[in-house]
Amino acid sequence: LPFIGDGTLTFIGATTENPSFELNNALLSRARVYVLKRLTTAELLTVLQQALTDAERGLGGLQLNITSEQCERIAQAADGDARRALNLLEISADLAESGAVSDELLNEVLSGGVRRFDKGGEAFYDQISALHKSVRGSSPDGALYWLCRMIDGGCDPLYIARRVVRMASEESTWPAPPRVTPSTWPTTTPWRTPNGWAHSMSPSTCATPQPA
């Protein structure tokens, strides 16, 4: 740390995690953090066009026949990730017959794409927080968007169900203890909230929070 502090050692690092969580506070206080935002669709289109015209480092030598609408679909499917956009473009080029990318081929290439979702990192908690805030703010469109976004990314539906029940107990005023009947939950599932309350769900009932 002293060598980083006096400039003897230049420390450069990159991470996909939140440095506030992953780096030592003493090291973080001596570093300047730059946050790299995900690319917009327009920026991804620029990357794709460069790849299509660069004969030395890209696909310019193939003279690929691909429409601007198809490039835009690839950019949207990449979800802000230039590497993913280039991979999708390269796969399309490899599978194209006679150098032409058809809509059917592109549908097949894009069918396996998923949204950015890390199932436990910063994006995971950002999205469940956005769902919670949408419910709290009485925004059904926003709540449905973040719900579908998490399911599309591979989040466990049971986890979302537990969070929704907890949202109901935290954000609603109940005249009587709430009871729900989630028929798909085969066993009682206890868990602990950040406030230290224990919930319990079973196939026939969901109890209100009780002290742990």
MODELLER restraints for C-alpha pairs under 7 A, 6 or more apart:
rsr = mdl.restraints
at = mdl.atoms
rsr.add(forms.Gaussian(group=physical.xy_distance, feature=features.Distance(at['CA:1:A'], at['CA:27:A']), mean=6.79, stdev=0.5))
rsr.add(forms.Gaussian(group=physical.xy_distance, feature=features.Distance(at['CA:3:A'], at['CA:9:A']), mean=5.45, stdev=0.5))
rsr.add(forms.Gaussian(group=physical.xy_distance, feature=features.Distance(at['CA:4:A'], at['CA:10:A']), mean=6.35, stdev=0.5))
rsr.add(forms.Gaussian(group=physical.xy_distance, feature=features.Distance(at['CA:4:A'], at['CA:11:A']), mean=6.90, stdev=0.5))
rsr.add(forms.Gaussian(group=physical.xy_distance, feature=features.Distance(at['CA:5:A'], at['CA:30:A']), mean=6.14, stdev=0.5))
rsr.add(forms.Gaussian(group=physical.xy_distance, feature=features.Distance(at['CA:17:A'], at['CA:121:A']), mean=6.94, stdev=0.5))
rsr.add(forms.Gaussian(group=physical.xy_distance, feature=features.Distance(at['CA:17:A'], at['CA:122:A']), mean=6.62, stdev=0.5))
rsr.add(forms.Gaussian(group=physical.xy_distance, feature=features.Distance(at['CA:18:A'], at['CA:122:A']), mean=6.55, stdev=0.5))
rsr.add(forms.Gaussian(group=physical.xy_distance, feature=features.Distance(at['CA:38:A'], at['CA:80:A']), mean=4.68, stdev=0.5))
rsr.add(forms.Gaussian(group=physical.xy_distance, feature=features.Distance(at['CA:38:A'], at['CA:81:A']), mean=6.42, stdev=0.5))
rsr.add(forms.Gaussian(group=physical.xy_distance, feature=features.Distance(at['CA:39:A'], at['CA:80:A']), mean=4.39, stdev=0.5))
rsr.add(forms.Gaussian(group=physical.xy_distance, feature=features.Distance(at['CA:39:A'], at['CA:81:A']), mean=6.48, stdev=0.5))
rsr.add(forms.Gaussian(group=physical.xy_distance, feature=features.Distance(at['CA:40:A'], at['CA:80:A']), mean=5.82, stdev=0.5))
rsr.add(forms.Gaussian(group=physical.xy_distance, feature=features.Distance(at['CA:41:A'], at['CA:75:A']), mean=5.56, stdev=0.5))
rsr.add(forms.Gaussian(group=physical.xy_distance, feature=features.Distance(at['CA:41:A'], at['CA:76:A']), mean=6.10, stdev=0.5))
rsr.add(forms.Gaussian(group=physical.xy_distance, feature=features.Distance(at['CA:41:A'], at['CA:80:A']), mean=6.93, stdev=0.5))
rsr.add(forms.Gaussian(group=physical.xy_distance, feature=features.Distance(at['CA:44:A'], at['CA:75:A']), mean=5.55, stdev=0.5))
rsr.add(forms.Gaussian(group=physical.xy_distance, feature=features.Distance(at['CA:44:A'], at['CA:82:A']), mean=6.11, stdev=0.5))
rsr.add(forms.Gaussian(group=physical.xy_distance, feature=features.Distance(at['CA:45:A'], at['CA:71:A']), mean=6.72, stdev=0.5))
rsr.add(forms.Gaussian(group=physical.xy_distance, feature=features.Distance(at['CA:45:A'], at['CA:72:A']), mean=6.58, stdev=0.5))
rsr.add(forms.Gaussian(group=physical.xy_distance, feature=features.Distance(at['CA:45:A'], at['CA:75:A']), mean=6.12, stdev=0.5))
rsr.add(forms.Gaussian(group=physical.xy_distance, feature=features.Distance(at['CA:48:A'], at['CA:86:A']), mean=6.70, stdev=0.5))
rsr.add(forms.Gaussian(group=physical.xy_distance, feature=features.Distance(at['CA:51:A'], at['CA:58:A']), mean=4.48, stdev=0.5))
rsr.add(forms.Gaussian(group=physical.xy_distance, feature=features.Distance(at['CA:51:A'], at['CA:59:A']), mean=5.72, stdev=0.5))
rsr.add(forms.Gaussian(group=physical.xy_distance, feature=features.Distance(at['CA:51:A'], at['CA:60:A']), mean=6.84, stdev=0.5))
rsr.add(forms.Gaussian(group=physical.xy_distance, feature=features.Distance(at['CA:52:A'], at['CA:58:A']), mean=6.19, stdev=0.5))
rsr.add(forms.Gaussian(group=physical.xy_distance, feature=features.Distance(at['CA:52:A'], at['CA:59:A']), mean=4.96, stdev=0.5))
rsr.add(forms.Gaussian(group=physical.xy_distance, feature=features.Distance(at['CA:52:A'], at['CA:60:A']), mean=4.87, stdev=0.5))
rsr.add(forms.Gaussian(group=physical.xy_distance, feature=features.Distance(at['CA:53:A'], at['CA:59:A']), mean=6.65, stdev=0.5))
rsr.add(forms.Gaussian(group=physical.xy_distance, feature=features.Distance(at['CA:53:A'], at['CA:60:A']), mean=4.29, stdev=0.5))
rsr.add(forms.Gaussian(group=physical.xy_distance, feature=features.Distance(at['CA:54:A'], at['CA:60:A']), mean=4.70, stdev=0.5))
rsr.add(forms.Gaussian(group=physical.xy_distance, feature=features.Distance(at['CA:55:A'], at['CA:61:A']), mean=4.66, stdev=0.5))
rsr.add(forms.Gaussian(group=physical.xy_distance, feature=features.Distance(at['CA:63:A'], at['CA:99:A']), mean=6.93, stdev=0.5))
rsr.add(forms.Gaussian(group=physical.xy_distance, feature=features.Distance(at['CA:64:A'], at['CA:93:A']), mean=6.91, stdev=0.5))
rsr.add(forms.Gaussian(group=physical.xy_distance, feature=features.Distance(at['CA:64:A'], at['CA:99:A']), mean=4.99, stdev=0.5))
rsr.add(forms.Gaussian(group=physical.xy_distance, feature=features.Distance(at['CA:64:A'], at['CA:100:A']), mean=6.12, stdev=0.5))
rsr.add(forms.Gaussian(group=physical.xy_distance, feature=features.Distance(at['CA:65:A'], at['CA:99:A']), mean=5.81, stdev=0.5))
rsr.add(forms.Gaussian(group=physical.xy_distance, feature=features.Distance(at['CA:65:A'], at['CA:100:A']), mean=4.55, stdev=0.5))
rsr.add(forms.Gaussian(group=physical.xy_distance, feature=features.Distance(at['CA:65:A'], at['CA:101:A']), mean=6.15, stdev=0.5))
rsr.add(forms.Gaussian(group=physical.xy_distance, feature=features.Distance(at['CA:66:A'], at['CA:100:A']), mean=6.38, stdev=0.5))
rsr.add(forms.Gaussian(group=physical.xy_distance, feature=features.Distance(at['CA:66:A'], at['CA:101:A']), mean=5.49, stdev=0.5))
rsr.add(forms.Gaussian(group=physical.xy_distance, feature=features.Distance(at['CA:74:A'], at['CA:85:A']), mean=6.11, stdev=0.5))
rsr.add(forms.Gaussian(group=physical.xy_distance, feature=features.Distance(at['CA:74:A'], at['CA:88:A']), mean=6.78, stdev=0.5))
rsr.add(forms.Gaussian(group=physical.xy_distance, feature=features.Distance(at['CA:75:A'], at['CA:85:A']), mean=5.91, stdev=0.5))
rsr.add(forms.Gaussian(group=physical.xy_distance, feature=features.Distance(at['CA:77:A'], at['CA:113:A']), mean=6.76, stdev=0.5))
rsr.add(forms.Gaussian(group=physical.xy_distance, feature=features.Distance(at['CA:78:A'], at['CA:84:A']), mean=5.36, stdev=0.5))
rsr.add(forms.Gaussian(group=physical.xy_distance, feature=features.Distance(at['CA:78:A'], at['CA:85:A']), mean=4.94, stdev=0.5))
rsr.add(forms.Gaussian(group=physical.xy_distance, feature=features.Distance(at['CA:79:A'], at['CA:115:A']), mean=6.47, stdev=0.5))
rsr.add(forms.Gaussian(group=physical.xy_distance, feature=features.Distance(at['CA:79:A'], at['CA:116:A']), mean=6.92, stdev=0.5))
rsr.add(forms.Gaussian(group=physical.xy_distance, feature=features.Distance(at['CA:88:A'], at['CA:109:A']), mean=6.96, stdev=0.5))
rsr.add(forms.Gaussian(group=physical.xy_distance, feature=features.Distance(at['CA:92:A'], at['CA:101:A']), mean=6.60, stdev=0.5))
rsr.add(forms.Gaussian(group=physical.xy_distance, feature=features.Distance(at['CA:92:A'], at['CA:106:A']), mean=6.59, stdev=0.5))
rsr.add(forms.Gaussian(group=physical.xy_distance, feature=features.Distance(at['CA:92:A'], at['CA:109:A']), mean=6.68, stdev=0.5))
rsr.add(forms.Gaussian(group=physical.xy_distance, feature=features.Distance(at['CA:114:A'], at['CA:152:A']), mean=6.45, stdev=0.5))
rsr.add(forms.Gaussian(group=physical.xy_distance, feature=features.Distance(at['CA:114:A'], at['CA:153:A']), mean=5.63, stdev=0.5))
rsr.add(forms.Gaussian(group=physical.xy_distance, feature=features.Distance(at['CA:115:A'], at['CA:152:A']), mean=6.63, stdev=0.5))
rsr.add(forms.Gaussian(group=physical.xy_distance, feature=features.Distance(at['CA:115:A'], at['CA:153:A']), mean=5.21, stdev=0.5))
rsr.add(forms.Gaussian(group=physical.xy_distance, feature=features.Distance(at['CA:116:A'], at['CA:153:A']), mean=6.51, stdev=0.5))
rsr.add(forms.Gaussian(group=physical.xy_distance, feature=features.Distance(at['CA:117:A'], at['CA:123:A']), mean=5.97, stdev=0.5))
rsr.add(forms.Gaussian(group=physical.xy_distance, feature=features.Distance(at['CA:117:A'], at['CA:124:A']), mean=6.09, stdev=0.5))
rsr.add(forms.Gaussian(group=physical.xy_distance, feature=features.Distance(at['CA:117:A'], at['CA:153:A']), mean=5.26, stdev=0.5))
rsr.add(forms.Gaussian(group=physical.xy_distance, feature=features.Distance(at['CA:118:A'], at['CA:124:A']), mean=5.89, stdev=0.5))
rsr.add(forms.Gaussian(group=physical.xy_distance, feature=features.Distance(at['CA:119:A'], at['CA:155:A']), mean=6.27, stdev=0.5))
rsr.add(forms.Gaussian(group=physical.xy_distance, feature=features.Distance(at['CA:127:A'], at['CA:146:A']), mean=6.47, stdev=0.5))
rsr.add(forms.Gaussian(group=physical.xy_distance, feature=features.Distance(at['CA:130:A'], at['CA:146:A']), mean=6.79, stdev=0.5))
rsr.add(forms.Gaussian(group=physical.xy_distance, feature=features.Distance(at['CA:131:A'], at['CA:143:A']), mean=5.16, stdev=0.5))
rsr.add(forms.Gaussian(group=physical.xy_distance, feature=features.Distance(at['CA:131:A'], at['CA:146:A']), mean=5.40, stdev=0.5))
rsr.add(forms.Gaussian(group=physical.xy_distance, feature=features.Distance(at['CA:131:A'], at['CA:147:A']), mean=6.58, stdev=0.5))
rsr.add(forms.Gaussian(group=physical.xy_distance, feature=features.Distance(at['CA:132:A'], at['CA:167:A']), mean=6.80, stdev=0.5))
rsr.add(forms.Gaussian(group=physical.xy_distance, feature=features.Distance(at['CA:134:A'], at['CA:142:A']), mean=5.49, stdev=0.5))
rsr.add(forms.Gaussian(group=physical.xy_distance, feature=features.Distance(at['CA:134:A'], at['CA:143:A']), mean=5.00, stdev=0.5))
rsr.add(forms.Gaussian(group=physical.xy_distance, feature=features.Distance(at['CA:135:A'], at['CA:143:A']), mean=5.91, stdev=0.5))
rsr.add(forms.Gaussian(group=physical.xy_distance, feature=features.Distance(at['CA:136:A'], at['CA:171:A']), mean=6.52, stdev=0.5))
rsr.add(forms.Gaussian(group=physical.xy_distance, feature=features.Distance(at['CA:151:A'], at['CA:157:A']), mean=6.78, stdev=0.5))
rsr.add(forms.Gaussian(group=physical.xy_distance, feature=features.Distance(at['CA:169:A'], at['CA:208:A']), mean=6.87, stdev=0.5))
rsr.add(forms.Gaussian(group=physical.xy_distance, feature=features.Distance(at['CA:177:A'], at['CA:207:A']), mean=6.92, stdev=0.5))
rsr.add(forms.Gaussian(group=physical.xy_distance, feature=features.Distance(at['CA:177:A'], at['CA:208:A']), mean=5.88, stdev=0.5))
rsr.add(forms.Gaussian(group=physical.xy_distance, feature=features.Distance(at['CA:178:A'], at['CA:206:A']), mean=6.91, stdev=0.5))
rsr.add(forms.Gaussian(group=physical.xy_distance, feature=features.Distance(at['CA:178:A'], at['CA:207:A']), mean=6.72, stdev=0.5))
rsr.add(forms.Gaussian(group=physical.xy_distance, feature=features.Distance(at['CA:178:A'], at['CA:208:A']), mean=6.54, stdev=0.5))
rsr.add(forms.Gaussian(group=physical.xy_distance, feature=features.Distance(at['CA:179:A'], at['CA:205:A']), mean=5.29, stdev=0.5))
rsr.add(forms.Gaussian(group=physical.xy_distance, feature=features.Distance(at['CA:179:A'], at['CA:206:A']), mean=5.27, stdev=0.5))
rsr.add(forms.Gaussian(group=physical.xy_distance, feature=features.Distance(at['CA:179:A'], at['CA:207:A']), mean=6.70, stdev=0.5))
rsr.add(forms.Gaussian(group=physical.xy_distance, feature=features.Distance(at['CA:180:A'], at['CA:205:A']), mean=5.38, stdev=0.5))
rsr.add(forms.Gaussian(group=physical.xy_distance, feature=features.Distance(at['CA:180:A'], at['CA:206:A']), mean=5.63, stdev=0.5))
rsr.add(forms.Gaussian(group=physical.xy_distance, feature=features.Distance(at['CA:181:A'], at['CA:203:A']), mean=5.87, stdev=0.5))
rsr.add(forms.Gaussian(group=physical.xy_distance, feature=features.Distance(at['CA:181:A'], at['CA:204:A']), mean=4.89, stdev=0.5))
rsr.add(forms.Gaussian(group=physical.xy_distance, feature=features.Distance(at['CA:181:A'], at['CA:205:A']), mean=5.62, stdev=0.5))
rsr.add(forms.Gaussian(group=physical.xy_distance, feature=features.Distance(at['CA:182:A'], at['CA:203:A']), mean=5.60, stdev=0.5))
rsr.add(forms.Gaussian(group=physical.xy_distance, feature=features.Distance(at['CA:183:A'], at['CA:203:A']), mean=5.37, stdev=0.5))
rsr.add(forms.Gaussian(group=physical.xy_distance, feature=features.Distance(at['CA:185:A'], at['CA:202:A']), mean=6.64, stdev=0.5))
rsr.add(forms.Gaussian(group=physical.xy_distance, feature=features.Distance(at['CA:185:A'], at['CA:203:A']), mean=5.50, stdev=0.5))
rsr.add(forms.Gaussian(group=physical.xy_distance, feature=features.Distance(at['CA:186:A'], at['CA:203:A']), mean=6.19, stdev=0.5))
rsr.add(forms.Gaussian(group=physical.xy_distance, feature=features.Distance(at['CA:187:A'], at['CA:202:A']), mean=5.78, stdev=0.5))
rsr.add(forms.Gaussian(group=physical.xy_distance, feature=features.Distance(at['CA:187:A'], at['CA:203:A']), mean=6.72, stdev=0.5))
rsr.add(forms.Gaussian(group=physical.xy_distance, feature=features.Distance(at['CA:188:A'], at['CA:200:A']), mean=6.50, stdev=0.5))
rsr.add(forms.Gaussian(group=physical.xy_distance, feature=features.Distance(at['CA:188:A'], at['CA:201:A']), mean=5.17, stdev=0.5))
rsr.add(forms.Gaussian(group=physical.xy_distance, feature=features.Distance(at['CA:188:A'], at['CA:202:A']), mean=4.21, stdev=0.5))
rsr.add(forms.Gaussian(group=physical.xy_distance, feature=features.Distance(at['CA:189:A'], at['CA:200:A']), mean=5.72, stdev=0.5))
rsr.add(forms.Gaussian(group=physical.xy_distance, feature=features.Distance(at['CA:189:A'], at['CA:201:A']), mean=5.24, stdev=0.5))
rsr.add(forms.Gaussian(group=physical.xy_distance, feature=features.Distance(at['CA:189:A'], at['CA:202:A']), mean=6.64, stdev=0.5))
rsr.add(forms.Gaussian(group=physical.xy_distance, feature=features.Distance(at['CA:190:A'], at['CA:198:A']), mean=6.73, stdev=0.5))
rsr.add(forms.Gaussian(group=physical.xy_distance, feature=features.Distance(at['CA:190:A'], at['CA:199:A']), mean=5.61, stdev=0.5))
rsr.add(forms.Gaussian(group=physical.xy_distance, feature=features.Distance(at['CA:190:A'], at['CA:200:A']), mean=4.55, stdev=0.5))
rsr.add(forms.Gaussian(group=physical.xy_distance, feature=features.Distance(at['CA:190:A'], at['CA:201:A']), mean=6.57, stdev=0.5))
rsr.add(forms.Gaussian(group=physical.xy_distance, feature=features.Distance(at['CA:191:A'], at['CA:198:A']), mean=5.74, stdev=0.5))
rsr.add(forms.Gaussian(group=physical.xy_distance, feature=features.Distance(at['CA:191:A'], at['CA:199:A']), mean=5.78, stdev=0.5))
rsr.add(forms.Gaussian(group=physical.xy_distance, feature=features.Distance(at['CA:191:A'], at['CA:200:A']), mean=6.96, stdev=0.5))
rsr.add(forms.Gaussian(group=physical.xy_distance, feature=features.Distance(at['CA:192:A'], at['CA:198:A']), mean=4.70, stdev=0.5))
rsr.add(forms.Gaussian(group=physical.xy_distance, feature=features.Distance(at['CA:192:A'], at['CA:199:A']), mean=6.61, stdev=0.5))
rsr.add(forms.Gaussian(group=physical.xy_distance, feature=features.Distance(at['CA:196:A'], at['CA:212:A']), mean=6.68, stdev=0.5))
rsr.add(forms.Gaussian(group=physical.xy_distance, feature=features.Distance(at['CA:197:A'], at['CA:209:A']), mean=5.90, stdev=0.5))
rsr.add(forms.Gaussian(group=physical.xy_distance, feature=features.Distance(at['CA:197:A'], at['CA:210:A']), mean=6.03, stdev=0.5))
rsr.add(forms.Gaussian(group=physical.xy_distance, feature=features.Distance(at['CA:197:A'], at['CA:211:A']), mean=5.31, stdev=0.5))
rsr.add(forms.Gaussian(group=physical.xy_distance, feature=features.Distance(at['CA:197:A'], at['CA:212:A']), mean=5.58, stdev=0.5))
rsr.add(forms.Gaussian(group=physical.xy_distance, feature=features.Distance(at['CA:198:A'], at['CA:209:A']), mean=5.99, stdev=0.5))
rsr.add(forms.Gaussian(group=physical.xy_distance, feature=features.Distance(at['CA:198:A'], at['CA:210:A']), mean=5.91, stdev=0.5))
rsr.add(forms.Gaussian(group=physical.xy_distance, feature=features.Distance(at['CA:198:A'], at['CA:211:A']), mean=6.36, stdev=0.5))
rsr.add(forms.Gaussian(group=physical.xy_distance, feature=features.Distance(at['CA:198:A'], at['CA:212:A']), mean=5.31, stdev=0.5))
rsr.add(forms.Gaussian(group=physical.xy_distance, feature=features.Distance(at['CA:199:A'], at['CA:207:A']), mean=6.75, stdev=0.5))
rsr.add(forms.Gaussian(group=physical.xy_distance, feature=features.Distance(at['CA:199:A'], at['CA:208:A']), mean=6.89, stdev=0.5))
rsr.add(forms.Gaussian(group=physical.xy_distance, feature=features.Distance(at['CA:199:A'], at['CA:209:A']), mean=5.31, stdev=0.5))
rsr.add(forms.Gaussian(group=physical.xy_distance, feature=features.Distance(at['CA:199:A'], at['CA:210:A']), mean=6.83, stdev=0.5))
rsr.add(forms.Gaussian(group=physical.xy_distance, feature=features.Distance(at['CA:200:A'], at['CA:206:A']), mean=6.15, stdev=0.5))
rsr.add(forms.Gaussian(group=physical.xy_distance, feature=features.Distance(at['CA:200:A'], at['CA:207:A']), mean=6.09, stdev=0.5))
rsr.add(forms.Gaussian(group=physical.xy_distance, feature=features.Distance(at['CA:201:A'], at['CA:207:A']), mean=6.86, stdev=0.5))
